[in-house]
Amino acid sequence: MLIVPTLDPFYYLHNFESAVAWVNQHSEDLLSVEERVFLACFASLPHMSRALLVRMIMRKGPLFRSSRLDYPEIGDISQAARPLIEHALIDEDPVLTAAELFKLHSMKELRGIVGPALPCAEQRKQDLLATVFLAHPESKTYAQWLRPVDGTIPPASRGYIPTDHIHIDRIRTDRVYRLLVGELCDRIRLIFFGNAHQTWAEFVITDLGLLRYEHVPMAPGSRAFRHRDDVDVYLGLQTVRQTLRDGPACAALPDDAPLCGLLDAALRIDTDNPWLSQRRDKILFYLGQESERRRDWDTARQAYAACAWPGARHRHVRVLERQGESQSALDLALAISAAPENEAESQRIQRMLPRLRRLCRQTVKRSSGRASAPPIPASLMTLPRDDKQSRVEQAVRKHLHQEHSPVYYVENALINSLFGLLCWEAIFAPLPGAFFHPFQRGPADLLAPDFSKRRAVQFSRCLRQLDDGSYRNTIQDRFHDKQGIQSPFVFWDIISAPLLSLALDCLPAQHLKLWFARLLDDVAANRSGLPDLIRFFPHERRYDMIEVKGPGDRLQDNQTRWLHFFLSHRMPVSVCHVQWREQP
């Protein structure tokens, strides 16, 4: 049973002030003049005003109705708001668009406010907004929006619900505040977390014990941003990423608009920070993909050509082929084939080369001289269709499971977790630029090309335990000592003590070493694609792995690579194809 701790009523304020203290201690030089002035002003505010402001900062804004700011520990909201208004941290009488007004109210309330403008009572909120916007395209203060158009409340006889006048009477005493420092506080949050996706809620869920993070001592000077320019670069890249993500919902980027302007914006952002350079490459890669979807081949070509993100080169080849530049596509493909960045790129390019050679009227040899991959053992299983069975993998697991040979549905969880437990020390090594705040699930450079190289000494020390047999105790001790602590490799919801014990008894150390070395060779690509099921034979201290494919399903590229790796090292693995037998 989870025991939820009792939180201090002002826990949110303490958390915000802790983050601010952290920023002041570790990253004060990153703050702009505006941000410094705000923090000094914030520290001088009365306690209740600071609490109210932080409540607004941590909620979805920037507009708030005073009646919805009901916090017993704060008390009188209007009194707490007064210093915030005086210091221009919030606006007590903002001008609102129709869309902003609609976000603040329910449909019942809106019918009470704008009822006279309605042609009918039954409308969706979006349709109602369109109607109101046509009649009132101008922005107004809240009091002006609440002023009846004809001086009356719409009568029930015209189809309006009788309770509308109750809602309008209530909200006439309401007021709206606009938070004016939301974006500024988002920048402070960015400086603290080093990313835009983590929120202030991290403090709360940690205080409640819902998430636990490894305590990693911060290396001297270890932080996400080295200087203020890095913060501005991140924000510039985030603007491009957000515009791209919003897509058709963004007025600046309709679905049929070319992306060349967005590409130019990304290309103009320059940085010598390796981490930010990788982020820029990733955004360029996404730009290329979206340009392909829109059949904007020129923009896709430019994006991939300027991008060093894994997978960009083979997509560049595809775009060249789509543009009819077969020779250029073949030349690039041959260059990639001679020095592929990883197994995935090599696999894709080898599939493309025969077609490109034919397009260039070159002779295509039936055999490239490379050793052909061994056939993957496969079987066909016919099972009764079970409407209650949600996954085909679970149906096969249930069919194969025996007391003397238990079967577990583990997919990527088991091998990753064993690696994560054995190599915990290396993964959480306090290297510069890896950890810079206390809420990190793993190192910031986890997917960087030099992740393993930077930790070569630590990983070597961990993997040596597979040679002397001490790995068993290390893995079991870590399983108990680190239980529930966030990790980029350990699947706590799947790995149990019985499963761990069976795995350590039945999986040879030599196999573990080969798997772990492959994970380290390309963390981004090789953490996934592992077989669905593992069957243990405890009395014989052996195992086999089974990839399950339902009707119409086929092997993915990363699965094929892992299967060939298993077979090349004579590890027991097979593919089980399933067909359903209809019940009479």
C-alpha positions in Angstrom: 0.0 0.0 0.0 1.4 3.4 -1.0 1.6 5.8 1.9 1.3 9.4 0.6 3.2 11.9 2.7 1.4 14.9 4.0 2.7 18.0 2.2 3.2 21.4 3.7 0.4 23.7 2.5 2.9 25.9 0.8 4.9 23.0 -0.7 4.7 24.6 -4.2 6.2 27.8 -3.1 9.0 26.0 -1.3 9.7 24.0 -4.5 9.8 27.1 -6.7 12.1 28.9 -4.2 14.4 25.9 -4.1 14.7 25.9 -7.9 15.4 29.7 -7.8 18.0 29.2 -5.2 19.6 26.4 -7.4 19.6 28.7 -10.4 21.2 31.5 -8.4 23.9 29.2 -7.1 24.7 27.3 -10.2 23.6 29.5 -13.2 23.3 33.1 -12.1 25.5 34.2 -14.9 22.9 32.8 -17.4 20.2 35.1 -16.2 19.2 38.2 -18.2 18.8 41.6 -16.6 15.0 41.2 -16.8 15.1 37.8 -15.1 17.4 39.1 -12.3 15.0 42.1 -11.7 12.1 39.7 -11.5 13.8 37.4 -9.0 14.8 40.3 -6.8 11.2 41.6 -7.0 9.8 38.1 -6.2 11.9 37.8 -3.1 10.6 41.1 -1.8 6.9 40.2 -2.2 4.7 39.3 0.8 4.4 35.6 1.5 0.8 35.3 0.3 1.6 37.2 -2.9 4.5 34.9 -3.7 2.3 31.9 -3.1 -0.4 33.2 -5.4 2.0 34.1 -8.1 3.6 30.6 -8.0 0.1 29.0 -8.1 -0.5 30.9 -11.4 3.0 30.1 -12.7 2.4 26.4 -12.1 -1.1 26.3 -13.6 -2.1 26.5 -17.3 -2.6 30.2 -18.0 -2.0 33.0 -18.7 -5.6 33.9 -17.8 -7.3 33.2 -14.5 -10.7 33.9 -13.1 -10.5 35.0 -9.5 -13.2 32.6 -8.5 -11.1 29.7 -9.7 -8.1 30.9 -7.6 -9.5 29.4 -4.4 -6.6 28.4 -2.1 -7.4 28.2 1.7 -3.8 28.7 2.7 -3.7 32.0 0.7 -7.0 33.4 1.9 -8.2 36.6 0.3 -7.1 36.4 -3.3 -7.7 40.1 -4.1 -5.5 41.1 -1.2 -2.7 38.7 -2.2 -3.0 40.0 -5.8 -2.6 43.7 -5.0 1.3 43.7 -4.8 1.5 41.5 -7.9 -0.6 44.2 -9.8 1.5 47.0 -8.4 4.8 45.3 -9.6 3.2 44.6 -13.1 3.5 40.9 -12.5 -0.2 40.4 -13.3 -2.8 42.5 -15.1 -6.1 43.0 -13.2 -8.1 44.2 -16.2 -6.7 42.6 -19.4 -8.2 42.9 -22.8 -9.6 39.6 -24.0 -10.3 38.2 -27.5 -13.4 36.1 -28.0 -11.3 32.9 -28.0 -9.7 33.9 -24.6 -13.1 34.6 -23.1 -14.3 31.1 -24.3 -11.4 29.4 -22.6 -12.4 30.8 -19.3 -16.0 29.6 -19.3 -18.3 26.6 -19.7 -21.0 26.4 -22.3 -23.7 27.3 -19.8 -21.9 30.4 -18.7 -21.2 31.4 -22.3 -24.8 31.1 -23.2 -25.6 33.5 -20.4 -22.9 35.9 -21.5 -23.5 36.0 -25.3 -26.9 34.5 -25.5 -28.5 37.4 -27.5 -26.0 36.8 -30.3 -27.0 33.2 -30.7 -29.2 32.0 -33.6 -30.0 28.8 -31.7 -29.3 27.3 -28.3 -27.8 24.0 -29.5 -24.3 24.8 -30.7 -20.8 23.3 -30.1 -18.3 25.6 -28.4 -16.3 26.0 -31.6 -19.4 26.9 -33.6 -20.5 29.3 -30.9 -17.0 31.0 -30.9 -17.2 31.5 -34.7 -20.7 33.1 -34.3 -19.5 35.4 -31.6 -16.3 36.3 -33.4 -18.2 37.4 -36.5 -20.4 39.7 -34.3 -17.6 40.9 -32.1 -14.2 40.6 -33.7 -12.7 43.3 -31.5 -11.1 42.5 -28.1 -12.7 43.8 -24.9 -12.1 43.9 -21.2 -13.9 41.3 -19.1 -16.4 43.8 -17.8 -17.2 44.8 -21.4 -17.8 41.2 -22.5 -20.2 40.7 -19.6 -22.3 43.8 -20.4 -25.5 42.6 -22.1 -25.9 43.6 -25.7 -29.6 44.6 -25.3 -29.7 45.1 -21.5 -31.6 41.9 -20.9 -30.9 38.3 -20.1 -32.2 35.9 -22.8 -35.5 34.4 -21.8 -36.1 30.7 -21.5 -38.9 31.0 -24.1 -36.3 31.6 -26.7 -34.7 28.3 -26.0 -32.1 29.2 -23.5 -31.8 27.2 -20.3 -33.3 28.8 -17.3 -30.1 28.7 -15.2 -28.2 31.0 -17.6 -29.1 34.1 -15.5 -27.7 32.3 -12.4 -24.4 31.8 -14.1 -24.2 35.3 -15.4 -25.1 36.8 -12.0 -22.2 34.8 -10.5 -19.6 35.8 -12.9 -20.5 39.5 -12.9 -18.7 39.6 -9.5 -15.7 37.8 -11.0 -12.6 39.3 -12.3 -9.8 38.1 -14.6 -6.1 38.3 -14.1 -3.5 37.9 -16.8 -0.1 36.5 -15.8 2.6 38.7 -17.3 5.7 36.8 -16.3 4.8 33.3 -17.6 7.4 33.3 -20.4 10.0 34.7 -18.2 9.4 32.0 -15.6 9.5 29.4 -18.4 13.0 30.6 -19.2 14.0 30.2 -15.6 12.5 26.7 -15.6 14.5 26.0 -18.8 17.8 27.1 -17.1 17.0 24.8 -14.1 16.0 21.7 -16.0 18.0 22.2 -19.2 15.0 21.2 -21.3 11.5 22.5 -22.0 9.5 19.3 -21.4 10.0 19.0 -17.6 7.6 21.1 -15.5 7.4 22.2 -11.9 5.3 19.1 -11.2 8.6 17.2 -11.0 9.0 18.6 -7.5 5.5 17.5 -6.4 5.6 14.0 -7.7 9.0 13.5 -6.1 7.7 14.9 -2.8 4.8 12.5 -3.0 7.1 9.6 -3.6 5.6 8.8 -7.0 9.0 9.1 -8.7 12.5 8.6 -7.3 15.7 9.8 -8.9 19.3 8.7 -8.4 21.3 11.2 -6.4 24.3 12.1 -8.6 26.9 14.6 -7.3 27.1 17.5 -9.7 30.5 17.8 -11.4 32.1 21.3 -11.0 30.6 23.5 -13.7 28.2 20.8 -14.9 25.1 22.4 -16.3 23.1 22.3 -19.5 24.0 25.8 -20.7 27.5 27.2 -20.7 26.5 30.8 -21.3 23.5 32.9 -22.1 23.8 32.5 -25.8 23.2 28.7 -25.3 19.8 29.5 -23.7 18.9 31.8 -26.6 19.9 29.1 -29.1 17.7 26.5 -27.3 14.7 28.9 -27.3 15.2 29.6 -31.0 15.3 25.9 -31.8 12.3 25.3 -29.5 10.3 27.9 -31.5 11.1 26.0 -34.8 10.3 22.7 -33.2 7.0 23.9 -31.7 5.9 25.5 -35.0 6.7 22.2 -36.8 4.9 20.1 -34.2 1.8 22.3 -34.3 1.6 21.9 -38.0 -1.9 22.6 -39.5 -3.1 23.9 -36.1 -0.6 26.6 -36.4 -1.7 29.7 -38.3 1.8 30.4 -39.4 2.2 26.9 -40.9 -0.8 25.5 -42.7 -0.7 21.9 -43.9 0.1 22.9 -47.5 2.7 25.6 -46.8 6.3 25.1 -47.8 8.8 24.7 -45.0 11.6 26.6 -46.6 11.1 29.5 -44.2 11.3 27.3 -41.2 14.4 25.6 -42.6 16.1 28.9 -43.1 15.3 29.8 -39.4 16.9 26.6 -38.2 19.9 27.0 -40.5 20.5 30.5 -39.2 20.8 29.2 -35.6 24.5 28.5 -35.0 26.1 27.0 -31.9 29.4 25.4 -30.8 27.7 23.5 -28.0 27.7 19.8 -29.0 24.5 19.0 -27.2 22.7 21.9 -28.9 24.2 21.0 -32.2 22.6 17.5 -31.8 19.3 19.1 -31.0 19.5 21.3 -34.1 20.3 18.2 -36.2 17.3 16.4 -34.8 15.0 19.3 -35.7 16.5 19.4 -39.2 15.8 15.7 -39.5 12.1 16.3 -38.5 11.9 19.2 -41.0 13.2 16.8 -43.7 10.6 14.2 -42.8 7.7 16.7 -42.8 8.9 18.1 -46.1 8.9 14.6 -47.6 5.3 14.2 -46.4 4.4 17.4 -48.1 6.3 16.3 -51.2 8.5 19.4 -50.8 11.6 17.6 -52.1 13.9 20.7 -52.4 13.4 21.6 -48.7 13.8 17.9 -47.6 17.0 17.7 -49.6 18.5 20.8 -48.0 17.4 19.7 -44.5 19.0 16.3 -44.8 22.2 17.6 -46.4 22.7 20.0 -43.5 21.9 17.4 -40.9 24.1 15.0 -39.0 21.3 13.1 -37.2 21.4 9.3 -37.6 19.2 8.3 -40.5 19.5 11.5 -42.4 21.9 10.3 -45.1 19.8 7.4 -46.3 16.7 9.6 -46.4 18.8 12.1 -48.4 19.4 9.3 -50.9 15.7 8.7 -51.1 14.9 12.3 -51.8 17.5 12.5 -54.6 15.9 9.4 -56.2 12.5 11.0 -55.9 13.8 14.1 -57.7 15.1 11.9 -60.6 18.8 12.4 -59.7 19.5 8.7 -59.8 23.3 9.1 -60.3 23.7 11.5 -57.4 21.6 9.1 -55.3 23.8 6.2 -56.2 27.0 8.1 -55.6 25.8 9.0 -52.1 24.6 5.5 -51.4 28.0 4.0 -52.4 29.8 6.5 -50.1 27.5 5.5 -47.2 27.9 1.8 -48.0 31.7 2.2 -47.7 31.4 3.8 -44.2 28.0 3.3 -42.7 27.2 5.2 -39.4 25.6 2.1 -37.9 24.0 -1.3 -38.7 20.6 0.3 -39.5 22.1 2.6 -42.1 24.0 -0.3 -43.7 20.9 -2.4 -43.8 18.8 0.2 -45.5 21.5 1.2 -48.0 22.1 -2.4 -49.1 18.4 -2.7 -49.9 18.5 0.5 -52.0 21.7 -0.1 -54.0 20.3 -2.7 -56.4 17.4 -0.5 -57.4 19.7 2.6 -57.8 22.1 0.6 -60.0 19.2 -0.5 -62.2 18.1 3.1 -62.5 21.6 4.1 -63.6 21.7 1.2 -66.0 24.5 -0.6 -64.2 24.8 -4.3 -64.0 23.3 -5.7 -60.8 25.1 -8.8 -59.6 22.9 -11.5 -57.9 25.5 -11.9 -55.2 27.4 -9.0 -53.7 30.1 -11.2 -52.3 28.9 -10.7 -48.8 28.2 -13.7 -46.7 24.4 -14.3 -46.7 22.7 -14.2 -43.4 21.6 -17.5 -42.0 17.8 -18.3 -42.3 15.8 -17.4 -39.2 14.1 -20.5 -37.6 10.4 -20.0 -37.9 7.3 -22.0 -36.8 3.5 -21.6 -37.4 1.1 -21.8 -34.4 -2.6 -22.0 -34.8 -4.4 -20.8 -31.7 -8.1 -20.4 -30.9 -9.2 -16.7 -31.1 -9.8 -15.4 -27.6 -11.7 -12.1 -27.6 -10.5 -11.4 -24.1 -6.9 -11.9 -25.1 -5.6 -8.4 -26.0 -2.2 -9.3 -27.4 -1.0 -12.2 -29.6 2.2 -12.4 -27.6 0.3 -13.1 -24.4 -1.7 -15.8 -26.2 1.5 -17.6 -27.3 3.1 -17.1 -23.8 0.0 -18.8 -22.2 0.1 -21.6 -24.7 3.8 -22.4 -24.2 4.1 -21.8 -20.5 4.8 -24.9 -18.4 5.7 -25.3 -14.8 9.1 -26.8 -15.7 9.7 -24.3 -18.5 8.1 -20.9 -17.6 7.6 -18.3 -20.4 7.8 -14.5 -19.8 6.7 -11.7 -22.0 9.7 -9.4 -21.7 10.4 -7.8 -25.2 13.1 -5.2 -24.6 12.7 -5.2 -20.8 14.9 -8.1 -19.6 18.2 -7.5 -21.4 18.0 -3.7 -21.0 17.3 -4.1 -17.2 20.1 -6.6 -16.6 22.5 -4.2 -18.4 21.1 -1.2 -16.4 21.5 -2.9 -13.1 25.0 -4.2 -13.8 26.2 -0.9 -15.3 24.4 1.4 -12.9 27.7 3.0 -11.8 28.8 3.8 -15.3 25.4 5.1 -16.4 25.1 7.5 -13.5 28.8 8.5 -13.5 29.0 12.2 -12.6 30.7 13.4 -15.8 30.6 17.1 -16.8 27.5 17.8 -18.9 25.7 14.6 -17.9 23.8 15.6 -14.8 22.9 19.2 -13.9 19.7 19.0 -11.8 18.2 16.4 -9.4 15.3 15.2 -11.6 17.1 13.3 -14.3 16.1 9.8 -15.3 19.5 9.3 -17.0 22.5 11.2 -18.3 21.7 14.1 -20.8 24.2 12.6 -23.3 22.6 9.1 -23.3 22.0 9.1 -27.1 25.2 11.1 -28.0 27.6 9.2 -30.3 30.4 9.4 -27.6 28.2 8.2 -24.7 30.0 4.9 -24.3 33.5 6.3 -25.2 33.3 8.9 -22.4 32.5 6.2 -19.9 34.8 3.5 -21.3 36.7 3.0 -18.0 33.5 2.7 -16.0 31.8 0.3 -18.4 34.9 -1.8 -18.6 35.0 -2.1 -14.8 31.3 -3.2 -14.8 31.6 -5.7 -17.6 34.7 -7.4 -16.1 32.3 -8.8 -13.5 30.9 -11.1 -16.2 34.3 -12.7 -16.4 34.8 -13.4 -12.7 31.2 -14.3 -11.8 30.6 -11.3 -9.4 28.0 -9.9 -11.7 25.2 -12.0 -10.1 25.6 -10.5 -6.7 26.0 -7.0 -8.2 22.8 -7.3 -10.2 20.8 -8.7 -7.3 22.1 -6.1 -4.9 21.3 -3.3 -7.3 17.8 -4.7 -7.8 17.0 -4.4 -4.1 19.0 -1.3 -3.3 17.8 0.8 -6.3 14.2 -0.5 -6.4 12.0 2.0 -8.2 14.7 4.6 -8.9 14.3 6.0 -12.4 16.6 4.6 -15.0 16.8 4.8 -18.8 17.3 1.0 -18.9 15.6 -0.7 -16.0 11.9 -1.7 -16.4 10.8 -1.9 -12.7 7.2 -2.7 -13.6 8.3 -5.8 -15.5 11.4 -7.1 -13.7 10.5 -9.2 -10.7 12.6 -11.1 -8.2 11.6 -14.5 -9.7 12.3 -13.4 -13.3 15.6 -12.0 -12.3 16.6 -15.2 -10.5 15.6 -17.4 -13.5 17.5 -15.1 -15.8 20.7 -15.2 -13.8 20.5 -19.0 -13.6 19.7 -19.6 -17.3 21.5 -16.8 -19.3 25.2 -17.5 -19.8 27.6 -14.7 -18.9 29.1 -14.9 -22.3 25.7 -14.1 -23.9 25.1 -11.2 -21.5 28.5 -9.8 -22.4 27.7 -9.9 -26.1 24.3 -8.3 -25.7 25.6 -5.6 -23.5 28.5 -4.8 -25.9 25.9 -4.4 -28.7 23.8 -2.1 -26.6 26.8 0.1 -26.0 27.7 0.1 -29.6 24.5 2.0 -30.5 22.3 2.8 -27.5 19.7 4.6 -29.6 19.1 1.8 -32.1 19.8 -1.3 -30.0 17.6 -0.7 -26.9 14.7 -1.9 -29.0 13.9 -4.8 -31.4 14.6 -7.7 -28.9 12.4 -10.8 -29.0 9.0 -10.7 -27.3 9.2 -13.9 -25.2 11.8 -15.8 -23.3 11.4 -19.4 -22.2 13.5 -20.7 -19.4 14.6 -24.3 -18.7 15.8 -24.1 -15.1 16.8 -27.7 -14.7 19.0 -27.5 -17.8 20.2 -23.9 -17.1 19.3 -22.8 -20.6 16.8 -20.6 -22.4 15.3 -19.7 -25.8 13.9 -16.5 -27.2 10.8 -16.2 -29.4 9.7 -13.3 -31.6 5.9 -13.5 -32.1 4.2 -12.3 -35.2 0.4 -12.2 -35.6 -1.5 -12.4 -38.9 -0.4 -9.7 -41.3 2.5 -8.6 -39.1 6.2 -8.8 -40.3 9.6 -8.3 -38.8 10.9 -4.8 -38.4 14.4 -3.8 -39.4 15.7 -3.6 -35.8 14.1 -6.9 -35.0 15.8 -8.5 -38.0 19.2 -7.1 -36.9 18.9 -8.5 -33.4 17.7 -11.9 -34.8 20.7 -12.1 -37.1 23.0 -11.1 -34.2 21.6 -14.0 -32.1 22.0 -16.5 -34.8 25.5 -15.4 -35.7 26.5 -16.2 -32.1 24.5 -19.4 -32.0 22.0 -18.2 -29.5 18.6 -20.0 -29.3 16.0 -17.8 -31.1 13.1 -18.3 -33.4 10.1 -16.5 -34.9 6.6 -17.8 -34.1 3.9 -16.9 -36.7 0.4 -17.1 -35.4 -2.9 -17.7 -37.2 -6.2 -17.8 -35.4 -8.6 -20.7 -35.4 -12.2 -19.5 -35.3 -14.3 -20.9 -32.6 -17.3 -22.9 -33.7 
